[in-house]
Amino acid sequence: MKKEILNLNVPSLIFIIACLGFTLWASYLVFYAAQADIYAENRMVENIQACLLASAGILYLATAILEKRSDTLIIVFCSLLCFSFFLRELDVEDFDIPHALMLIGSGVGRNAVLGMAFAAILIYAILKFSHYKVAAVVFVKSKPGWLLITGGVFLLIGLLFEEKKGLLYHDVFIEEMCEIFGYVLILLSSIAANSFMNGITIHSIGRSKTHP
């Protein structure tokens, strides 16, 4: 038991504790303090979602670039998936950015760019089908894989609440929190996929302090 505690991943532990703390605090604000505006469009909850997605996307991308892996294309796909969700959560039209960036970050332009990127990944995977068929199975069975899949399950639950609005009190808040849980799990997946971040454990920190 002590060994398992010492091998806990510190970044993941921090995000899990932060997520639980935020859930309790946000629930108090919504259900007791009547501050339902925190889950309104482009407010606190959605901004946190965007930050989680951006962090996961960057970490996946860094893993794909800096580490030699047999499943690099899968990691790139995960990164692109995060950035596609990021653009979905973020209304770039509300920001003072160049028009060219606004075109590729929203609407038809965004869909076209993402579509071409996903198509390029799919074509490359088909060309090396035998390799990536095995790599995909291995990834799904790995810790990053099941964390990513579990995150997707929470996003599907959130989608169900979105389609059945009005059935529950503050159902939009429940939908947004399901998305928060999903994005946190996706971030945990990106941490688990990164050998450097995954190596930051309670044991490793204690050892570095003992042996400077």
Secondary structure as GFF3:
##gff-version 3
##sequence-region A 1 212
A	DSSP	alpha_helix	2	6	.	.	.	ID=ss1
A	DSSP	alpha_helix	10	31	.	.	.	ID=ss2
A	DSSP	three_ten_helix	36	39	.	.	.	ID=ss3
A	DSSP	alpha_helix	44	66	.	.	.	ID=ss4
A	DSSP	alpha_helix	72	89	.	.	.	ID=ss5
A	DSSP	three_ten_helix	92	94	.	.	.	ID=ss6
A	DSSP	alpha_helix	99	105	.	.	.	ID=ss7
A	DSSP	alpha_helix	107	127	.	.	.	ID=ss8
A	DSSP	alpha_helix	129	141	.	.	.	ID=ss9
A	DSSP	alpha_helix	143	163	.	.	.	ID=ss10
A	DSSP	alpha_helix	171	193	.	.	.	ID=ss11
A	DSSP	alpha_helix	195	198	.	.	.	ID=ss12
A	DSSP	alpha_helix	202	210	.	.	.	ID=ss13
###
